[in-house]
């Protein structure tokens, strides 16, 4: 009985002292296929980069010089490179910055047809 109380106390203590990292995403993300490229612009910065993860709510853009948190980013996601009419255009805000690695962005504006293309792409790659 004492062992159970001790285990419960230890579990409760860990819950209190260990940092909680709650996933606040509204949509699941997938690991982006290696061929997926995004062309982006934020103020004076621009580039073409690979993605880490992507979902209907946002993505992680790999870049050695990410924009500052709160910055607006214009994105063109090439979901099917070389196929006309398959790009997804969106505007996003930088929410998470990892210096030297990249930035997590949240989509804030996307046309319906772009959202549909992104959704189709995600469903096609969800279980791969």
DAUR-V641663 format. One line per field, one symbol per residue. phi: phi as a letter, one per 20 degrees, with the letter a starting at -180 (. if undefined). psi: psi as a letter, one per 20 degrees, with the letter a starting at -180 (. if undefined). Layout:
BEGIN
phi=???
psi=???
END
This chain:
BEGIN
phi=.fffffffffffffffeefedefefecfddffggffccebbbmeebrccedecbbferbdeebfcfffgnfececceefbgndgmdfddbdccfdcddgndqbecdfdbbfgffffffffffffdgde
psi=ghgggggggggggghghpppnpojqiqqqqppqhipqppqpociqrrprrqfqqahiaropophmqrqpiqpppqoonhmpioqjiqpprprpphppnpigaqpqppippqghghggggggghhigk.
END
